[in-house]
Structure formats: structure tokens, C-alpha cells
């Protein structure tokens, strides 16, 4: 991505346009009752609790589309794009390492040895991967469906699904939006959530140490060649190279979901309409649930060193379950209380960061630095940046 695309000035929320808060005209309204009935029938919307006697969610009767601002729509469209990207990457993980069943249609039986390597972290990893995939699919389907229900354009990134994926047995031969084979994973979330003294919202210059250094590594087997090799540590039926691939995935899972944990509450502060706010406040906590699960599982890595036979990139994982300081201790997965809003207040256990300024573009920058978009076109970056810029320009109305 060019520096111009992600220039710091693009992160400023100061260039708000007045038309961002113009309301959606009444002619944009569609029959919400009909839409939601259809969505429930097709399984696109999980209605959960709060159904009225007639089976229609309360918000379907109460929402006035004319009260939804352009800023609200821009926020939802960026989140739809983010969820589409998450769906793409989680689908790749599920194809090779998740439970293979009819719920995730079109799977090819997975990669048993890769799955076994992931299960070093936890025996239930295939189920967790499967369910995380299902959740992200439901998020993007719901947000896009809601956008259509209020007469707004949904987000479709299909034209950018051109990246090559894994050629290992179990992976589908289809184009991808994301690249899981050249990842540089920011593992600083590990020490950020264990710090009792630092909050990035109060000090944007604070640097949290990495728990593991993962640079230009694949998180999935690229071909079946990644499934073979020597094993110097138990379990000896799983090559050390494949262990390192699975451990990279374990930390990548947590990195992705901690981003969502911050993104939703950060953007919620810019929302005007109460139903749009409800959407963000209802989906956001599921991202946090995912994050805590993966945060816990990543702590079960073993000490292993590997040099990638294709790229030459080296990685050295250290066991975190024993003989580590509190900043690295594996079982300290609850957010440590830290300064919040002001140092004059007592420390509080919180999601961090949640500063709303430039958060959408910040998410784009983080995913780009992760290597997730290596190989993508400039048109892709232009599209994603435009969605992020519009979301960051939204201003809450009263």
C-alpha cells in the first residue's frame, strides 16, 4: 500500500463533511417486516431473544430508517467489509483445521496433521475454529442484510477474491481476499492486556513488548510439503515445522479477534441511531469472547525453533506456561485493571484501546502490517480506505 493511501492525515476525524450526518430519506425505507421474515427463513439473521408475540423482533417495528444518518451507514458498511475479510480468513483456517461438517458447506475433509498440530494448543481447537468461522459469517450476513433493509448499499468484495490460497490437501482451489502465508503477527496485545500501568488510549506513544516474534511466517500449510520434516520435541509424529505453523496460527487468531474487540466499541461512540448502536453493542462482545478464547489457547505453545524452508524466515516460540514474569504468564488472560479515561480515576479492567479517532483506518493499517493483504490490488486498497475514511468521518448526532 502506498504511503499516500495510509497517510497519518487520513486518520484525523477533523475533516468531517456535513453530508455525513444527513438523514436517509424516507423513500429509502423498505418493508422491514417482510425482510426480516425472509432473513429468518434463510438463516441470515439470528433473532435471539426479544421476539414479539407475532415472531417479529421489536426493532423491526420501531426503527425509523429516516433517523439513521449517513454516518451510521458508513460505519455499518466498513464493519461489513471487516467481517467479510474475517470470514475469508477464518474460512481458510476452517478448511484445513476446523471441524468438517455440513454447517460449513464445501469443505474437503481438512488436513488431519495440521489439525493435530493445532490440538497441541487445545483438543477443542477444531470446534473453536469452526464456530469462530460461523460467527463471522453471521456478522457479515446480518450487517449487509440490515443495510439493505434500510435502503443502503451492502458491501461486496467478491471482485477482490483473487489471491492464491493453500494448495495443501483439504484446501479449496478458490480465490481469496486474504493471505495467510506471509504473516507478521503483532503479539503486543499479550503484554498490553497484562499491563497495570499503561493504556494506549492515554499514551499513544507507549510500546508494548511482543510476546513472540513472528515475521513473514505462514499460518497454514501451503502445500503438503509443509506437513513433513523432523521432530525434535514431542509429539514426535508432528514435524517441528508444522508445530511452528500451528503456533503462528494460534497467535494470529488472537491478534485478529482483539482487533474486533476494540473496533466495535470504538466505532459505537460515533453512532447516532439506537438500533445501529444496538448492532455494534451486540456483535462487539462476541469478538471479545473469541479473543479471550484464543488468548488462552495461544498460551499453550511449546518451545520450538524453525526456519521456513521456502522463505528462510526464522521463528522461535517459547513456552509461556512456566517460569515467566507476569507480563508473559500464560494464564493471565483477564484484562488487568489499568488507567482509564484519566489517571485521576482508579484503575479499571477494560478493553483497550477504545479511542474512536481514526479507528477504522487504524484497523486497515494493522491488517496491512499483518501481511494479510500481500498481493492485493491497488483497487482493493482504494476501496477499503474509502470505506474506512467514511466510517472515521461519522459524528454522533443528538
C-alpha positions in Angstrom: 0.0 0.0 0.0 1.4 3.4 -0.8 2.2 5.9 2.0 -0.3 8.2 0.4 -3.1 5.7 1.0 -2.5 5.4 4.7 -1.1 8.9 5.4 -1.4 10.0 9.0 -3.7 12.8 7.9 -6.2 10.2 6.8 -6.6 9.1 10.4 -7.9 12.5 11.5 -11.5 12.8 12.3 -11.3 16.5 11.8 -12.3 16.5 8.1 -15.9 15.6 8.7 -18.3 16.5 5.9 -21.7 17.9 6.8 -23.4 15.5 4.5 -22.1 12.6 6.6 -24.9 13.3 9.0 -27.7 13.9 6.6 -30.5 11.6 7.2 -31.6 8.8 4.9 -34.7 9.9 3.0 -38.0 8.2 3.8 -38.3 6.7 0.3 -35.3 4.5 1.1 -37.4 2.6 3.5 -38.4 -1.0 2.6 -40.8 -3.4 4.2 -38.8 -4.3 7.3 -41.3 -6.9 8.4 -41.1 -8.8 5.1 -37.3 -8.5 5.0 -36.8 -9.9 8.5 -39.2 -12.8 8.0 -37.3 -13.7 4.9 -34.0 -13.3 6.6 -35.1 -15.6 9.5 -36.3 -18.2 7.0 -33.0 -18.2 5.1 -31.0 -18.2 8.3 -29.2 -15.0 7.6 -30.4 -13.3 10.8 -30.3 -14.9 14.2 -33.1 -13.2 16.1 -32.3 -14.5 19.5 -34.3 -13.2 22.4 -36.7 -10.2 22.3 -39.2 -11.6 19.8 -42.6 -10.2 20.0 -45.7 -12.5 20.1 -46.0 -12.3 16.4 -42.4 -13.5 15.9 -41.0 -10.2 14.7 -38.1 -8.6 16.5 -39.1 -5.3 18.3 -36.6 -3.2 16.3 -38.3 -4.2 13.0 -41.4 -2.4 14.2 -39.7 0.5 15.9 -36.9 1.6 13.7 -37.5 4.7 11.6 -35.0 4.4 8.7 -35.2 8.2 8.3 -33.5 8.5 11.7 -30.4 6.6 10.5 -27.6 9.0 9.5 -25.2 8.6 6.6 -22.5 8.3 9.3 -24.4 5.3 10.7 -24.5 3.7 7.3 -20.8 4.4 6.7 -19.9 2.7 10.0 -22.0 -0.3 9.1 -20.5 -0.6 5.6 -17.0 -0.5 7.0 -17.9 -3.2 9.6 -19.5 -5.3 6.8 -16.2 -5.1 4.9 -14.2 -6.1 8.0 -16.5 -9.0 8.6 -16.2 -10.2 5.0 -12.4 -10.1 5.4 -12.6 -12.1 8.7 -15.0 -14.6 7.1 -12.4 -15.1 4.3 -9.5 -15.8 6.6 -11.5 -17.9 9.0 -12.8 -20.0 6.1 -9.3 -20.8 5.1 -8.5 -21.9 8.7 -11.6 -24.0 8.9 -11.0 -25.8 5.6 -7.7 -27.1 6.9 -8.1 -27.2 10.7 -11.7 -26.9 11.7 -14.4 -29.4 12.2 -15.6 -30.7 8.9 -19.4 -30.8 8.7 -22.4 -29.8 6.6 -22.7 -26.5 8.5 -19.6 -25.3 6.8 -20.5 -26.4 3.3 -18.0 -27.2 0.6 -15.2 -28.4 2.9 -12.8 -31.1 1.7 -12.0 -33.1 4.8 -9.4 -30.8 6.3 -5.7 -31.5 6.9 -5.5 -34.1 9.7 -1.9 -33.5 10.6 -2.3 -29.7 10.7 -5.4 -30.2 12.8 -3.3 -32.4 15.2 -0.7 -29.6 15.4 -3.4 -27.1 16.4 -4.6 -29.5 19.0 -1.3 -29.2 20.8 -2.8 -25.8 21.9 -6.2 -27.4 22.9 -8.0 -30.5 21.9 -11.1 -28.4 21.1 -9.3 -26.2 18.6 -11.2 -27.6 15.5 -14.5 -26.9 17.1 -13.5 -23.4 18.1 -12.1 -22.6 14.7 -15.3 -23.9 13.1 -17.5 -21.8 15.4 -15.5 -18.6 15.0 -15.9 -19.0 11.2 -19.6 -19.5 11.6 -19.9 -16.4 13.8 -18.0 -14.1 11.4 -20.2 -15.4 8.5 -23.3 -14.5 10.5 -21.9 -11.0 11.3 -21.3 -10.0 7.7 -24.6 -11.5 6.5 -26.6 -9.7 9.2 -24.9 -6.3 8.7 -25.3 -6.4 4.9 -28.9 -7.6 5.3 -29.6 -4.7 7.7 -28.1 -2.2 5.3 -30.4 -3.5 2.5 -33.4 -3.3 4.8 -32.9 0.4 5.2 -32.3 1.0 1.5 -28.5 1.3 1.8 -25.9 -0.5 -0.4 -24.4 -3.7 1.0 -20.7 -4.4 0.7 -19.4 -6.9 -1.7 -15.7 -7.6 -2.0 -16.0 -10.6 -4.3 -14.2 -8.9 -7.2 -11.1 -8.8 -5.0 -11.0 -12.5 -4.1 -8.1 -13.2 -6.4 -5.3 -14.2 -4.1 -4.0 -17.7 -4.3 -4.7 -19.9 -1.2 -3.1 -23.1 0.1 -2.5 -25.9 -2.2 -2.4 -28.5 0.6 -4.8 -31.4 0.6 -8.0 -30.2 2.2 -8.0 -26.6 0.9 -10.4 -25.5 -1.8 -8.9 -24.2 -5.1 -10.6 -20.8 -5.0 -9.5 -17.2 -4.9 -9.1 -15.5 -1.6 -9.4 -12.0 -0.1 -6.6 -12.5 2.4 -3.1 -14.0 2.5 -2.3 -16.3 5.5 1.1 -17.4 4.2 3.3 -14.3 4.8 2.1 -13.1 8.2 3.9 -10.7 10.6 1.8 -11.1 13.7 1.7 -8.2 16.2 1.7 -10.1 19.5 1.9 -6.9 21.7 -1.7 -7.5 22.7 -0.2 -10.1 25.1 1.6 -7.6 27.2 -0.9 -4.7 26.7 -3.6 -6.7 28.4 -1.2 -7.6 31.3 -0.1 -4.0 31.9 -1.4 -2.4 35.1 0.2 1.0 34.3 -0.2 1.7 30.6 -3.2 2.3 28.4 -2.6 3.2 24.7 -5.7 5.5 24.8 -3.8 7.7 27.3 -0.4 7.4 25.8 -0.3 6.8 22.0 3.5 6.5 22.1 3.6 3.6 24.5 5.2 0.5 23.1 4.2 -2.9 24.4 6.7 -5.7 24.1 6.0 -8.6 21.8 5.3 -12.0 23.5 6.6 -13.8 20.4 8.4 -12.5 17.3 6.6 -13.8 14.2 7.8 -12.3 10.9 6.9 -13.4 7.4 5.5 -16.8 8.5 2.8 -19.0 7.2 -0.1 -19.9 9.5 -1.5 -22.7 7.2 0.3 -25.4 5.3 1.0 -24.0 1.8 1.4 -27.4 0.3 1.7 -31.0 1.6 5.4 -30.3 1.8 4.8 -28.3 4.9 3.5 -31.5 6.6 6.8 -33.3 6.6 10.1 -32.9 8.4 11.9 -33.8 11.6 10.5 -33.5 15.1 12.9 -32.8 17.9 10.2 -32.3 20.6 7.1 -34.2 21.4 4.7 -35.0 19.9 7.1 -36.7 17.6 4.5 -37.5 14.9 4.1 -33.8 14.2 7.1 -32.1 12.5 8.5 -29.1 14.3 8.0 -27.0 11.2 4.3 -27.8 11.3 4.2 -27.1 15.0 5.6 -23.6 14.2 2.9 -23.1 11.6 0.1 -24.1 14.0 1.6 -21.8 16.8 1.7 -18.9 14.3 -2.0 -19.5 13.6 -2.7 -19.6 17.4 -1.3 -16.2 17.9 -2.9 -14.9 14.7 -6.3 -16.0 15.9 -5.9 -13.8 19.0 -4.5 -10.9 17.1 -7.4 -10.8 14.7 -10.1 -11.0 17.4 -8.5 -8.5 19.8 -8.8 -6.1 16.9 -12.5 -6.6 16.7 -12.8 -6.3 20.4 -11.6 -2.7 20.1 -13.1 -1.8 16.8 -16.8 -2.2 17.8 -16.8 -0.1 21.0 -14.6 2.5 19.3 -17.0 3.0 16.4 -20.0 2.7 18.7 -19.1 6.1 20.1 -19.8 7.6 16.6 -23.2 6.1 16.1 -26.4 8.1 16.2 -29.3 5.7 15.7 -30.2 3.5 18.6 -30.7 0.3 16.5 -27.3 0.7 14.8 -25.8 1.2 18.3 -27.6 -2.0 19.4 -26.0 -3.8 16.5 -22.5 -2.7 17.4 -23.0 -3.4 21.1 -24.4 -6.8 20.4 -21.8 -8.0 17.9 -18.7 -6.4 19.6 -18.8 -8.6 22.7 -18.7 -11.8 20.6 -15.4 -10.6 19.2 -14.2 -10.2 22.8 -15.4 -13.7 23.6 -13.4 -15.0 20.6 -10.3 -13.1 21.7 -10.3 -14.4 25.2 -10.6 -18.0 23.9 -7.7 -17.6 21.5 -5.7 -15.6 24.1 -6.0 -18.6 26.4 -5.1 -21.2 23.8 -2.0 -19.4 22.4 -0.5 -19.6 25.9 -0.1 -23.4 25.4 2.7 -23.1 22.8 5.8 -25.2 23.3 9.4 -24.2 22.9 10.2 -24.8 19.3 12.5 -23.2 16.7 12.0 -23.3 12.9 13.5 -21.9 9.7 11.0 -21.8 6.9 12.3 -24.0 4.0 10.7 -21.7 1.5 11.3 -18.2 2.7 14.1 -18.7 5.2 12.2 -16.8 7.9 13.1 -17.9 11.4 10.8 -18.2 14.4 11.4 -19.2 18.0 8.4 -19.9 20.2 9.0 -20.0 24.0 6.8 -22.0 26.4 4.7 -19.5 28.4 3.1 -21.8 30.9 6.1 -21.9 33.3 8.9 -19.7 34.6 7.6 -16.4 33.0 7.1 -13.0 34.5 3.5 -11.6 34.9 3.9 -9.8 31.6 4.1 -13.1 29.8 2.4 -15.6 32.1 0.1 -17.8 30.1 -2.9 -18.0 32.4 -3.3 -14.2 33.0 -5.9 -13.8 30.3 -8.2 -11.5 32.2 -7.6 -7.8 31.3 -5.5 -6.3 34.0 -7.0 -3.1 35.5 -5.2 -0.1 34.1 -5.7 3.6 33.9 -8.9 4.5 32.0 -10.1 7.9 30.7 -7.8 9.7 33.2 -5.1 8.8 35.7 -7.1 10.6 38.4 -9.5 7.7 38.4 -8.9 4.2 39.9 -7.5 1.6 37.6 -10.3 -0.4 35.8 -10.3 -3.7 33.8 -11.3 -2.7 30.3 -11.0 -3.4 26.6 -8.2 -1.2 25.2 -7.8 0.7 23.1 -11.2 2.2 22.5 -10.2 5.7 21.4 -12.5 6.5 18.5 -10.3 8.9 16.5 -9.1 7.2 13.2 -10.0 3.8 14.5 -11.2 2.4 11.1 -8.1 3.5 9.3 -6.1 2.2 12.2 -7.7 -1.2 11.7 -6.8 -1.1 8.0 -3.2 -0.2 8.8 -2.9 -3.0 11.4 -4.3 -5.7 9.0 -2.0 -4.4 6.2 1.1 -4.6 8.5 0.0 -8.1 9.4 0.7 -9.1 5.8 -2.9 -10.1 5.4 -3.3 -8.2 2.1 0.1 -9.1 0.5 -0.7 -9.5 -3.3 -3.9 -7.4 -3.3 -4.5 -4.8 -5.9 -4.5 -1.0 -5.6 -8.2 -1.0 -6.3 -8.7 -3.2 -3.2 -6.8 -0.8 -1.0 -8.6 2.2 -2.5 -12.0 0.6 -1.8 -11.0 -0.4 1.8 -9.5 3.0 2.5 -12.6 4.8 1.2 -14.8 2.7 3.5 -12.6 3.4 6.5 -12.3 7.1 5.8 -16.1 7.4 5.6 -16.6 5.5 8.9 -14.0 7.6 10.7 -15.7 10.8 9.5 -19.0 9.8 11.1 -20.1 12.1 14.0 -22.6 11.1 16.6 -25.8 13.3 16.4 -28.3 14.1 19.2 
